[in-house]
């Protein structure tokens, strides 16, 4: 049975965080894209995020929040 991208994505989002990280790493390592191709693919996303920041609609996190989240995942 073949699944759509959206179905696989939804399933992946339902995985525990540690498994999502492992899946993302596995998928990333399976690509043959060059660093230049990867950088080019990120350009629209970077531009979108910059516009959100400029418009004041971006959700941002303080360094303390990020550090606390990291500690919760990987430990002190």
mmCIF file of the N, C-alpha and C atoms, coordinates in Angstrom:
data_MODEL
# 
_entry.id   MODEL 
# 
loop_
_atom_site.group_PDB 
_atom_site.id 
_atom_site.type_symbol 
_atom_site.label_atom_id 
_atom_site.label_alt_id 
_atom_site.label_comp_id 
_atom_site.label_asym_id 
_atom_site.label_entity_id 
_atom_site.label_seq_id 
_atom_site.pdbx_PDB_ins_code 
_atom_site.Cartn_x 
_atom_site.Cartn_y 
_atom_site.Cartn_z 
_atom_site.occupancy 
_atom_site.B_iso_or_equiv 
_atom_site.pdbx_formal_charge 
_atom_site.auth_seq_id 
_atom_site.auth_comp_id 
_atom_site.auth_asym_id 
_atom_site.auth_atom_id 
_atom_site.pdbx_PDB_model_num 
ATOM 1   N N  . UNK A 1 1  ? 0.836  -1.178 0.000  1.00 0.00 ? 1  UNK A N  1 
ATOM 2   C CA . UNK A 1 1  ? 0.000  0.000  0.000  1.00 0.00 ? 1  UNK A CA 1 
ATOM 3   C C  . UNK A 1 1  ? 0.881  1.243  0.000  1.00 0.00 ? 1  UNK A C  1 
ATOM 4   N N  . UNK A 1 2  ? 0.614  2.138  -0.918 1.00 0.00 ? 2  UNK A N  1 
ATOM 5   C CA . UNK A 1 2  ? 1.391  3.368  -1.008 1.00 0.00 ? 2  UNK A CA 1 
ATOM 6   C C  . UNK A 1 2  ? 0.714  4.473  -0.210 1.00 0.00 ? 2  UNK A C  1 
ATOM 7   N N  . UNK A 1 3  ? 1.520  5.288  0.449  1.00 0.00 ? 3  UNK A N  1 
ATOM 8   C CA . UNK A 1 3  ? 1.003  6.391  1.251  1.00 0.00 ? 3  UNK A CA 1 
ATOM 9   C C  . UNK A 1 3  ? 1.392  7.713  0.626  1.00 0.00 ? 3  UNK A C  1 
ATOM 10  N N  . UNK A 1 4  ? 0.554  8.708  0.801  1.00 0.00 ? 4  UNK A N  1 
ATOM 11  C CA . UNK A 1 4  ? 0.872  10.041 0.292  1.00 0.00 ? 4  UNK A CA 1 
ATOM 12  C C  . UNK A 1 4  ? 1.892  10.701 1.217  1.00 0.00 ? 4  UNK A C  1 
ATOM 13  N N  . UNK A 1 5  ? 2.515  11.731 0.710  1.00 0.00 ? 5  UNK A N  1 
ATOM 14  C CA . UNK A 1 5  ? 3.457  12.506 1.508  1.00 0.00 ? 5  UNK A CA 1 
ATOM 15  C C  . UNK A 1 5  ? 2.776  13.013 2.774  1.00 0.00 ? 5  UNK A C  1 
ATOM 16  N N  . UNK A 1 6  ? 1.557  13.526 2.620  1.00 0.00 ? 6  UNK A N  1 
ATOM 17  C CA . UNK A 1 6  ? 0.831  14.082 3.758  1.00 0.00 ? 6  UNK A CA 1 
ATOM 18  C C  . UNK A 1 6  ? 0.556  13.023 4.823  1.00 0.00 ? 6  UNK A C  1 
ATOM 19  N N  . UNK A 1 7  ? 0.226  11.797 4.408  1.00 0.00 ? 7  UNK A N  1 
ATOM 20  C CA . UNK A 1 7  ? -0.019 10.716 5.364  1.00 0.00 ? 7  UNK A CA 1 
ATOM 21  C C  . UNK A 1 7  ? 1.257  10.372 6.128  1.00 0.00 ? 7  UNK A C  1 
ATOM 22  N N  . UNK A 1 8  ? 2.357  10.262 5.404  1.00 0.00 ? 8  UNK A N  1 
ATOM 23  C CA . UNK A 1 8  ? 3.635  9.938  6.043  1.00 0.00 ? 8  UNK A CA 1 
ATOM 24  C C  . UNK A 1 8  ? 4.044  11.065 6.982  1.00 0.00 ? 8  UNK A C  1 
ATOM 25  N N  . UNK A 1 9  ? 3.864  12.293 6.540  1.00 0.00 ? 9  UNK A N  1 
ATOM 26  C CA . UNK A 1 9  ? 4.218  13.442 7.367  1.00 0.00 ? 9  UNK A CA 1 
ATOM 27  C C  . UNK A 1 9  ? 3.384  13.444 8.653  1.00 0.00 ? 9  UNK A C  1 
ATOM 28  N N  . UNK A 1 10 ? 2.090  13.213 8.539  1.00 0.00 ? 10 UNK A N  1 
ATOM 29  C CA . UNK A 1 10 ? 1.228  13.185 9.725  1.00 0.00 ? 10 UNK A CA 1 
ATOM 30  C C  . UNK A 1 10 ? 1.675  12.080 10.681 1.00 0.00 ? 10 UNK A C  1 
ATOM 31  N N  . UNK A 1 11 ? 1.951  10.906 10.145 1.00 0.00 ? 11 UNK A N  1 
ATOM 32  C CA . UNK A 1 11 ? 2.412  9.805  10.986 1.00 0.00 ? 11 UNK A CA 1 
ATOM 33  C C  . UNK A 1 11 ? 3.720  10.176 11.687 1.00 0.00 ? 11 UNK A C  1 
ATOM 34  N N  . UNK A 1 12 ? 4.634  10.776 10.943 1.00 0.00 ? 12 UNK A N  1 
ATOM 35  C CA . UNK A 1 12 ? 5.923  11.156 11.513 1.00 0.00 ? 12 UNK A CA 1 
ATOM 36  C C  . UNK A 1 12 ? 5.744  12.172 12.640 1.00 0.00 ? 12 UNK A C  1 
ATOM 37  N N  . UNK A 1 13 ? 4.823  13.106 12.478 1.00 0.00 ? 13 UNK A N  1 
ATOM 38  C CA . UNK A 1 13 ? 4.580  14.113 13.511 1.00 0.00 ? 13 UNK A CA 1 
ATOM 39  C C  . UNK A 1 13 ? 4.000  13.500 14.784 1.00 0.00 ? 13 UNK A C  1 
ATOM 40  N N  . UNK A 1 14 ? 3.401  12.336 14.676 1.00 0.00 ? 14 UNK A N  1 
ATOM 41  C CA . UNK A 1 14 ? 2.819  11.665 15.838 1.00 0.00 ? 14 UNK A CA 1 
ATOM 42  C C  . UNK A 1 14 ? 3.843  10.832 16.613 1.00 0.00 ? 14 UNK A C  1 
ATOM 43  N N  . UNK A 1 15 ? 5.039  10.649 16.043 1.00 0.00 ? 15 UNK A N  1 
ATOM 44  C CA . UNK A 1 15 ? 6.088  9.902  16.730 1.00 0.00 ? 15 UNK A CA 1 
ATOM 45  C C  . UNK A 1 15 ? 6.610  10.690 17.928 1.00 0.00 ? 15 UNK A C  1 
ATOM 46  N N  . UNK A 1 16 ? 7.145  9.989  18.916 1.00 0.00 ? 16 UNK A N  1 
ATOM 47  C CA . UNK A 1 16 ? 7.808  10.701 20.015 1.00 0.00 ? 16 UNK A CA 1 
ATOM 48  C C  . UNK A 1 16 ? 8.987  11.517 19.467 1.00 0.00 ? 16 UNK A C  1 
ATOM 49  N N  . UNK A 1 17 ? 9.328  12.576 20.166 1.00 0.00 ? 17 UNK A N  1 
ATOM 50  C CA . UNK A 1 17 ? 10.364 13.496 19.684 1.00 0.00 ? 17 UNK A CA 1 
ATOM 51  C C  . UNK A 1 17 ? 11.672 12.791 19.341 1.00 0.00 ? 17 UNK A C  1 
ATOM 52  N N  . UNK A 1 18 ? 12.133 11.888 20.192 1.00 0.00 ? 18 UNK A N  1 
ATOM 53  C CA . UNK A 1 18 ? 13.402 11.204 19.926 1.00 0.00 ? 18 UNK A CA 1 
ATOM 54  C C  . UNK A 1 18 ? 13.347 10.433 18.608 1.00 0.00 ? 18 UNK A C  1 
ATOM 55  N N  . UNK A 1 19 ? 12.217 9.785  18.336 1.00 0.00 ? 19 UNK A N  1 
ATOM 56  C CA . UNK A 1 19 ? 12.083 9.042  17.084 1.00 0.00 ? 19 UNK A CA 1 
ATOM 57  C C  . UNK A 1 19 ? 11.992 9.984  15.888 1.00 0.00 ? 19 UNK A C  1 
ATOM 58  N N  . UNK A 1 20 ? 11.364 11.156 16.065 1.00 0.00 ? 20 UNK A N  1 
ATOM 59  C CA . UNK A 1 20 ? 11.310 12.135 14.971 1.00 0.00 ? 20 UNK A CA 1 
ATOM 60  C C  . UNK A 1 20 ? 12.713 12.618 14.625 1.00 0.00 ? 20 UNK A C  1 
ATOM 61  N N  . UNK A 1 21 ? 13.529 12.828 15.654 1.00 0.00 ? 21 UNK A N  1 
ATOM 62  C CA . UNK A 1 21 ? 14.913 13.268 15.424 1.00 0.00 ? 21 UNK A CA 1 
ATOM 63  C C  . UNK A 1 21 ? 15.683 12.190 14.659 1.00 0.00 ? 21 UNK A C  1 
ATOM 64  N N  . UNK A 1 22 ? 15.526 10.943 15.082 1.00 0.00 ? 22 UNK A N  1 
ATOM 65  C CA . UNK A 1 22 ? 16.208 9.840  14.393 1.00 0.00 ? 22 UNK A CA 1 
ATOM 66  C C  . UNK A 1 22 ? 15.737 9.726  12.943 1.00 0.00 ? 22 UNK A C  1 
ATOM 67  N N  . UNK A 1 23 ? 14.435 9.873  12.727 1.00 0.00 ? 23 UNK A N  1 
ATOM 68  C CA . UNK A 1 23 ? 13.889 9.805  11.370 1.00 0.00 ? 23 UNK A CA 1 
ATOM 69  C C  . UNK A 1 23 ? 14.429 10.946 10.515 1.00 0.00 ? 23 UNK A C  1 
ATOM 70  N N  . UNK A 1 24 ? 14.433 12.152 11.070 1.00 0.00 ? 24 UNK A N  1 
ATOM 71  C CA . UNK A 1 24 ? 14.943 13.305 10.319 1.00 0.00 ? 24 UNK A CA 1 
ATOM 72  C C  . UNK A 1 24 ? 16.408 13.113 9.951  1.00 0.00 ? 24 UNK A C  1 
ATOM 73  N N  . UNK A 1 25 ? 17.185 12.617 10.884 1.00 0.00 ? 25 UNK A N  1 
ATOM 74  C CA . UNK A 1 25 ? 18.608 12.361 10.623 1.00 0.00 ? 25 UNK A CA 1 
ATOM 75  C C  . UNK A 1 25 ? 18.772 11.318 9.530  1.00 0.00 ? 25 UNK A C  1 
ATOM 76  N N  . UNK A 1 26 ? 18.006 10.261 9.614  1.00 0.00 ? 26 UNK A N  1 
ATOM 77  C CA . UNK A 1 26 ? 18.073 9.195  8.611  1.00 0.00 ? 26 UNK A CA 1 
ATOM 78  C C  . UNK A 1 26 ? 17.704 9.720  7.224  1.00 0.00 ? 26 UNK A C  1 
ATOM 79  N N  . UNK A 1 27 ? 16.632 10.495 7.144  1.00 0.00 ? 27 UNK A N  1 
ATOM 80  C CA . UNK A 1 27 ? 16.217 11.053 5.852  1.00 0.00 ? 27 UNK A CA 1 
ATOM 81  C C  . UNK A 1 27 ? 17.268 12.014 5.309  1.00 0.00 ? 27 UNK A C  1 
ATOM 82  N N  . UNK A 1 28 ? 17.796 12.850 6.191  1.00 0.00 ? 28 UNK A N  1 
ATOM 83  C CA . UNK A 1 28 ? 18.820 13.816 5.771  1.00 0.00 ? 28 UNK A CA 1 
ATOM 84  C C  . UNK A 1 28 ? 20.032 13.095 5.190  1.00 0.00 ? 28 UNK A C  1 
ATOM 85  N N  . UNK A 1 29 ? 20.485 12.053 5.895  1.00 0.00 ? 29 UNK A N  1 
ATOM 86  C CA . UNK A 1 29 ? 21.667 11.320 5.455  1.00 0.00 ? 29 UNK A CA 1 
ATOM 87  C C  . UNK A 1 29 ? 21.419 10.521 4.184  1.00 0.00 ? 29 UNK A C  1 
ATOM 88  N N  . UNK A 1 30 ? 20.156 10.277 3.840  1.00 0.00 ? 30 UNK A N  1 
ATOM 89  C CA . UNK A 1 30 ? 19.847 9.494  2.644  1.00 0.00 ? 30 UNK A CA 1 
ATOM 90  C C  . UNK A 1 30 ? 19.856 10.332 1.368  1.00 0.00 ? 30 UNK A C  1 
ATOM 91  N N  . UNK A 1 31 ? 19.992 11.642 1.496  1.00 0.00 ? 31 UNK A N  1 
ATOM 92  C CA . UNK A 1 31 ? 19.978 12.492 0.302  1.00 0.00 ? 31 UNK A CA 1 
ATOM 93  C C  . UNK A 1 31 ? 21.361 12.557 -0.339 1.00 0.00 ? 31 UNK A C  1 
ATOM 94  N N  . UNK A 1 32 ? 21.361 12.794 -1.614 1.00 0.00 ? 32 UNK A N  1 
ATOM 95  C CA . UNK A 1 32 ? 22.609 12.952 -2.349 1.00 0.00 ? 32 UNK A CA 1 
ATOM 96  C C  . UNK A 1 32 ? 22.845 14.411 -2.722 1.00 0.00 ? 32 UNK A C  1 
ATOM 97  N N  . UNK A 1 33 ? 22.037 15.291 -2.158 1.00 0.00 ? 33 UNK A N  1 
ATOM 98  C CA . UNK A 1 33 ? 22.128 16.699 -2.515 1.00 0.00 ? 33 UNK A CA 1 
ATOM 99  C C  . UNK A 1 33 ? 23.435 17.303 -2.018 1.00 0.00 ? 33 UNK A C  1 
ATOM 100 N N  . UNK A 1 34 ? 23.985 18.205 -2.827 1.00 0.00 ? 34 UNK A N  1 
ATOM 101 C CA . UNK A 1 34 ? 25.203 18.915 -2.431 1.00 0.00 ? 34 UNK A CA 1 
ATOM 102 C C  . UNK A 1 34 ? 24.839 20.003 -1.435 1.00 0.00 ? 34 UNK A C  1 
ATOM 103 N N  . UNK A 1 35 ? 25.840 20.533 -0.748 1.00 0.00 ? 35 UNK A N  1 
ATOM 104 C CA . UNK A 1 35 ? 25.589 21.615 0.200  1.00 0.00 ? 35 UNK A CA 1 
ATOM 105 C C  . UNK A 1 35 ? 24.977 22.830 -0.490 1.00 0.00 ? 35 UNK A C  1 
ATOM 106 N N  . UNK A 1 36 ? 25.398 23.109 -1.722 1.00 0.00 ? 36 UNK A N  1 
ATOM 107 C CA . UNK A 1 36 ? 24.834 24.242 -2.462 1.00 0.00 ? 36 UNK A CA 1 
ATOM 108 C C  . UNK A 1 36 ? 23.360 24.007 -2.778 1.00 0.00 ? 36 UNK A C  1 
ATOM 109 N N  . UNK A 1 37 ? 23.003 22.777 -3.149 1.00 0.00 ? 37 UNK A N  1 
ATOM 110 C CA . UNK A 1 37 ? 21.602 22.462 -3.440 1.00 0.00 ? 37 UNK A CA 1 
ATOM 111 C C  . UNK A 1 37 ? 20.743 22.568 -2.181 1.00 0.00 ? 37 UNK A C  1 
ATOM 112 N N  . UNK A 1 38 ? 21.283 22.112 -1.083 1.00 0.00 ? 38 UNK A N  1 
ATOM 113 C CA . UNK A 1 38 ? 20.562 22.189 0.185  1.00 0.00 ? 38 UNK A CA 1 
ATOM 114 C C  . UNK A 1 38 ? 20.370 23.645 0.582  1.00 0.00 ? 38 UNK A C  1 
ATOM 115 N N  . UNK A 1 39 ? 21.425 24.450 0.469  1.00 0.00 ? 39 UNK A N  1 
ATOM 116 C CA . UNK A 1 39 ? 21.331 25.876 0.807  1.00 0.00 ? 39 UNK A CA 1 
ATOM 117 C C  . UNK A 1 39 ? 20.291 26.568 -0.070 1.00 0.00 ? 39 UNK A C  1 
ATOM 118 N N  . UNK A 1 40 ? 20.280 26.254 -1.356 1.00 0.00 ? 40 UNK A N  1 
ATOM 119 C CA . UNK A 1 40 ? 19.318 26.864 -2.276 1.00 0.00 ? 40 UNK A CA 1 
ATOM 120 C C  . UNK A 1 40 ? 17.892 26.458 -1.925 1.00 0.00 ? 40 UNK A C  1 
ATOM 121 N N  . UNK A 1 41 ? 17.709 25.222 -1.504 1.00 0.00 ? 41 UNK A N  1 
ATOM 122 C CA . UNK A 1 41 ? 16.378 24.751 -1.137 1.00 0.00 ? 41 UNK A CA 1 
ATOM 123 C C  . UNK A 1 41 ? 15.855 25.467 0.106  1.00 0.00 ? 41 UNK A C  1 
ATOM 124 N N  . UNK A 1 42 ? 16.754 25.908 0.967  1.00 0.00 ? 42 UNK A N  1 
ATOM 125 C CA . UNK A 1 42 ? 16.352 26.598 2.199  1.00 0.00 ? 42 UNK A CA 1 
ATOM 126 C C  . UNK A 1 42 ? 16.037 28.071 1.974  1.00 0.00 ? 42 UNK A C  1 
ATOM 127 N N  . UNK A 1 43 ? 16.467 28.657 0.876  1.00 0.00 ? 43 UNK A N  1 
ATOM 128 C CA . UNK A 1 43 ? 16.294 30.095 0.649  1.00 0.00 ? 43 UNK A CA 1 
ATOM 129 C C  . UNK A 1 43 ? 14.848 30.570 0.807  1.00 0.00 ? 43 UNK A C  1 
ATOM 130 N N  . UNK A 1 44 ? 13.849 29.910 0.191  1.00 0.00 ? 44 UNK A N  1 
ATOM 131 C CA . UNK A 1 44 ? 12.472 30.391 0.374  1.00 0.00 ? 44 UNK A CA 1 
ATOM 132 C C  . UNK A 1 44 ? 12.006 30.330 1.835  1.00 0.00 ? 44 UNK A C  1 
ATOM 133 N N  . UNK A 1 45 ? 12.410 29.307 2.555  1.00 0.00 ? 45 UNK A N  1 
ATOM 134 C CA . UNK A 1 45 ? 12.039 29.183 3.962  1.00 0.00 ? 45 UNK A CA 1 
ATOM 135 C C  . UNK A 1 45 ? 12.693 30.289 4.793  1.00 0.00 ? 45 UNK A C  1 
ATOM 136 N N  . UNK A 1 46 ? 13.942 30.566 4.514  1.00 0.00 ? 46 UNK A N  1 
ATOM 137 C CA . UNK A 1 46 ? 14.640 31.635 5.231  1.00 0.00 ? 46 UNK A CA 1 
ATOM 138 C C  . UNK A 1 46 ? 13.955 32.970 4.962  1.00 0.00 ? 46 UNK A C  1 
ATOM 139 N N  . UNK A 1 47 ? 13.619 33.223 3.706  1.00 0.00 ? 47 UNK A N  1 
ATOM 140 C CA . UNK A 1 47 ? 12.949 34.481 3.348  1.00 0.00 ? 47 UNK A CA 1 
ATOM 141 C C  . UNK A 1 47 ? 11.588 34.583 4.051  1.00 0.00 ? 47 UNK A C  1 
ATOM 142 N N  . UNK A 1 48 ? 10.846 33.485 4.115  1.00 0.00 ? 48 UNK A N  1 
ATOM 143 C CA . UNK A 1 48 ? 9.544  33.475 4.778  1.00 0.00 ? 48 UNK A CA 1 
ATOM 144 C C  . UNK A 1 48 ? 9.698  33.804 6.261  1.00 0.00 ? 48 UNK A C  1 
ATOM 145 N N  . UNK A 1 49 ? 10.681 33.189 6.891  1.00 0.00 ? 49 UNK A N  1 
ATOM 146 C CA . UNK A 1 49 ? 10.887 33.417 8.333  1.00 0.00 ? 49 UNK A CA 1 
ATOM 147 C C  . UNK A 1 49 ? 11.328 34.850 8.613  1.00 0.00 ? 49 UNK A C  1 
ATOM 148 N N  . UNK A 1 50 ? 12.178 35.398 7.771  1.00 0.00 ? 50 UNK A N  1 
ATOM 149 C CA . UNK A 1 50 ? 12.619 36.789 7.942  1.00 0.00 ? 50 UNK A CA 1 
ATOM 150 C C  . UNK A 1 50 ? 11.414 37.721 7.834  1.00 0.00 ? 50 UNK A C  1 
ATOM 151 N N  . UNK A 1 51 ? 10.539 37.463 6.865  1.00 0.00 ? 51 UNK A N  1 
ATOM 152 C CA . UNK A 1 51 ? 9.349  38.296 6.709  1.00 0.00 ? 51 UNK A CA 1 
ATOM 153 C C  . UNK A 1 51 ? 8.443  38.202 7.931  1.00 0.00 ? 51 UNK A C  1 
ATOM 154 N N  . UNK A 1 52 ? 8.298  37.010 8.502  1.00 0.00 ? 52 UNK A N  1 
ATOM 155 C CA . UNK A 1 52 ? 7.496  36.850 9.712  1.00 0.00 ? 52 UNK A CA 1 
ATOM 156 C C  . UNK A 1 52 ? 8.087  37.649 10.874 1.00 0.00 ? 52 UNK A C  1 
ATOM 157 N N  . UNK A 1 53 ? 9.400  37.626 10.988 1.00 0.00 ? 53 UNK A N  1 
ATOM 158 C CA . UNK A 1 53 ? 10.057 38.391 12.054 1.00 0.00 ? 53 UNK A CA 1 
ATOM 159 C C  . UNK A 1 53 ? 9.814  39.879 11.844 1.00 0.00 ? 53 UNK A C  1 
ATOM 160 N N  . UNK A 1 54 ? 9.998  40.347 10.620 1.00 0.00 ? 54 UNK A N  1 
ATOM 161 C CA . UNK A 1 54 ? 9.788  41.765 10.330 1.00 0.00 ? 54 UNK A CA 1 
ATOM 162 C C  . UNK A 1 54 ? 8.346  42.187 10.578 1.00 0.00 ? 54 UNK A C  1 
ATOM 163 N N  . UNK A 1 55 ? 7.400  41.293 10.274 1.00 0.00 ? 55 UNK A N  1 
ATOM 164 C CA . UNK A 1 55 ? 5.981  41.607 10.444 1.00 0.00 ? 55 UNK A CA 1 
ATOM 165 C C  . UNK A 1 55 ? 5.525  41.454 11.891 1.00 0.00 ? 55 UNK A C  1 
ATOM 166 N N  . UNK A 1 56 ? 6.373  40.864 12.719 1.00 0.00 ? 56 UNK A N  1 
ATOM 167 C CA . UNK A 1 56 ? 6.010  40.666 14.112 1.00 0.00 ? 56 UNK A CA 1 
ATOM 168 C C  . UNK A 1 56 ? 5.086  39.476 14.341 1.00 0.00 ? 56 UNK A C  1 
ATOM 169 N N  . UNK A 1 57 ? 4.998  38.577 13.372 1.00 0.00 ? 57 UNK A N  1 
ATOM 170 C CA . UNK A 1 57 ? 4.106  37.419 13.501 1.00 0.00 ? 57 UNK A CA 1 
ATOM 171 C C  . UNK A 1 57 ? 4.856  36.127 13.812 1.00 0.00 ? 57 UNK A C  1 
ATOM 172 N N  . UNK A 1 58 ? 6.168  36.187 13.877 1.00 0.00 ? 58 UNK A N  1 
ATOM 173 C CA . UNK A 1 58 ? 6.964  34.988 14.149 1.00 0.00 ? 58 UNK A CA 1 
ATOM 174 C C  . UNK A 1 58 ? 6.849  34.590 15.615 1.00 0.00 ? 58 UNK A C  1 
ATOM 175 N N  . UNK A 1 59 ? 6.814  33.301 15.864 1.00 0.00 ? 59 UNK A N  1 
ATOM 176 C CA . UNK A 1 59 ? 6.873  32.798 17.233 1.00 0.00 ? 59 UNK A CA 1 
ATOM 177 C C  . UNK A 1 59 ? 8.344  32.622 17.560 1.00 0.00 ? 59 UNK A C  1 
ATOM 178 N N  . UNK A 1 60 ? 8.803  33.311 18.583 1.00 0.00 ? 60 UNK A N  1 
ATOM 179 C CA . UNK A 1 60 ? 10.217 33.247 18.946 1.00 0.00 ? 60 UNK A CA 1 
ATOM 180 C C  . UNK A 1 60 ? 10.368 32.709 20.359 1.00 0.00 ? 60 UNK A C  1 
ATOM 181 N N  . UNK A 1 61 ? 11.563 32.259 20.669 1.00 0.00 ? 61 UNK A N  1 
ATOM 182 C CA . UNK A 1 61 ? 11.864 31.682 21.976 1.00 0.00 ? 61 UNK A CA 1 
ATOM 183 C C  . UNK A 1 61 ? 13.148 32.297 22.502 1.00 0.00 ? 61 UNK A C  1 
ATOM 184 N N  . UNK A 1 62 ? 13.175 32.520 23.805 1.00 0.00 ? 62 UNK A N  1 
ATOM 185 C CA . UNK A 1 62 ? 14.379 33.056 24.432 1.00 0.00 ? 62 UNK A CA 1 
ATOM 186 C C  . UNK A 1 62 ? 15.421 31.947 24.535 1.00 0.00 ? 62 UNK A C  1 
ATOM 187 N N  . UNK A 1 63 ? 16.665 32.329 24.740 1.00 0.00 ? 63 UNK A N  1 
ATOM 188 C CA . UNK A 1 63 ? 17.734 31.352 24.924 1.00 0.00 ? 63 UNK A CA 1 
ATOM 189 C C  . UNK A 1 63 ? 17.421 30.459 26.119 1.00 0.00 ? 63 UNK A C  1 
ATOM 190 N N  . UNK A 1 64 ? 16.897 31.035 27.183 1.00 0.00 ? 64 UNK A N  1 
ATOM 191 C CA . UNK A 1 64 ? 16.567 30.245 28.380 1.00 0.00 ? 64 UNK A CA 1 
ATOM 192 C C  . UNK A 1 64 ? 15.521 29.180 28.065 1.00 0.00 ? 64 UNK A C  1 
ATOM 193 N N  . UNK A 1 65 ? 14.518 29.525 27.251 1.00 0.00 ? 65 UNK A N  1 
ATOM 194 C CA . UNK A 1 65 ? 13.486 28.548 26.867 1.00 0.00 ? 65 UNK A CA 1 
ATOM 195 C C  . UNK A 1 65 ? 14.082 27.413 26.033 1.00 0.00 ? 65 UNK A C  1 
ATOM 196 N N  . UNK A 1 66 ? 14.936 27.764 25.095 1.00 0.00 ? 66 UNK A N  1 
ATOM 197 C CA . UNK A 1 66 ? 15.572 26.761 24.246 1.00 0.00 ? 66 UNK A CA 1 
ATOM 198 C C  . UNK A 1 66 ? 16.459 25.846 25.073 1.00 0.00 ? 66 UNK A C  1 
ATOM 199 N N  . UNK A 1 67 ? 17.244 26.426 25.971 1.00 0.00 ? 67 UNK A N  1 
ATOM 200 C CA . UNK A 1 67 ? 18.113 25.617 26.833 1.00 0.00 ? 67 UNK A CA 1 
ATOM 201 C C  . UNK A 1 67 ? 17.302 24.686 27.715 1.00 0.00 ? 67 UNK A C  1 
ATOM 202 N N  . UNK A 1 68 ? 16.189 25.165 28.260 1.00 0.00 ? 68 UNK A N  1 
ATOM 203 C CA . UNK A 1 68 ? 15.337 24.322 29.109 1.00 0.00 ? 68 UNK A CA 1 
ATOM 204 C C  . UNK A 1 68 ? 14.751 23.161 28.312 1.00 0.00 ? 68 UNK A C  1 
ATOM 205 N N  . UNK A 1 69 ? 14.298 23.439 27.092 1.00 0.00 ? 69 UNK A N  1 
ATOM 206 C CA . UNK A 1 69 ? 13.768 22.374 26.237 1.00 0.00 ? 69 UNK A CA 1 
ATOM 207 C C  . UNK A 1 69 ? 14.850 21.345 25.909 1.00 0.00 ? 69 UNK A C  1 
ATOM 208 N N  . UNK A 1 70 ? 16.046 21.819 25.630 1.00 0.00 ? 70 UNK A N  1 
ATOM 209 C CA . UNK A 1 70 ? 17.160 20.914 25.329 1.00 0.00 ? 70 UNK A CA 1 
ATOM 210 C C  . UNK A 1 70 ? 17.484 20.032 26.525 1.00 0.00 ? 70 UNK A C  1 
ATOM 211 N N  . UNK A 1 71 ? 17.552 20.626 27.689 1.00 0.00 ? 71 UNK A N  1 
ATOM 212 C CA . UNK A 1 71 ? 17.826 19.847 28.896 1.00 0.00 ? 71 UNK A CA 1 
ATOM 213 C C  . UNK A 1 71 ? 16.753 18.788 29.129 1.00 0.00 ? 71 UNK A C  1 
ATOM 214 N N  . UNK A 1 72 ? 15.508 19.116 28.826 1.00 0.00 ? 72 UNK A N  1 
ATOM 215 C CA . UNK A 1 72 ? 14.417 18.148 29.011 1.00 0.00 ? 72 UNK A CA 1 
ATOM 216 C C  . UNK A 1 72 ? 14.575 16.953 28.085 1.00 0.00 ? 72 UNK A C  1 
ATOM 217 N N  . UNK A 1 73 ? 15.188 17.168 26.921 1.00 0.00 ? 73 UNK A N  1 
ATOM 218 C CA . UNK A 1 73 ? 15.354 16.088 25.943 1.00 0.00 ? 73 UNK A CA 1 
ATOM 219 C C  . UNK A 1 73 ? 16.639 15.297 26.187 1.00 0.00 ? 73 UNK A C  1 
ATOM 220 N N  . UNK A 1 74 ? 17.746 16.006 26.375 1.00 0.00 ? 74 UNK A N  1 
ATOM 221 C CA . UNK A 1 74 ? 19.030 15.333 26.454 1.00 0.00 ? 74 UNK A CA 1 
ATOM 222 C C  . UNK A 1 74 ? 19.606 15.243 27.863 1.00 0.00 ? 74 UNK A C  1 
ATOM 223 N N  . UNK A 1 75 ? 18.988 15.935 28.809 1.00 0.00 ? 75 UNK A N  1 
ATOM 224 C CA . UNK A 1 75 ? 19.484 15.906 30.179 1.00 0.00 ? 75 UNK A CA 1 
ATOM 225 C C  . UNK A 1 75 ? 20.439 17.054 30.453 1.00 0.00 ? 75 UNK A C  1 
ATOM 226 N N  . UNK A 1 76 ? 20.805 17.207 31.739 1.00 0.00 ? 76 UNK A N  1 
ATOM 227 C CA . UNK A 1 76 ? 21.665 18.336 32.140 1.00 0.00 ? 76 UNK A CA 1 
ATOM 228 C C  . UNK A 1 76 ? 23.071 18.233 31.595 1.00 0.00 ? 76 UNK A C  1 
# 
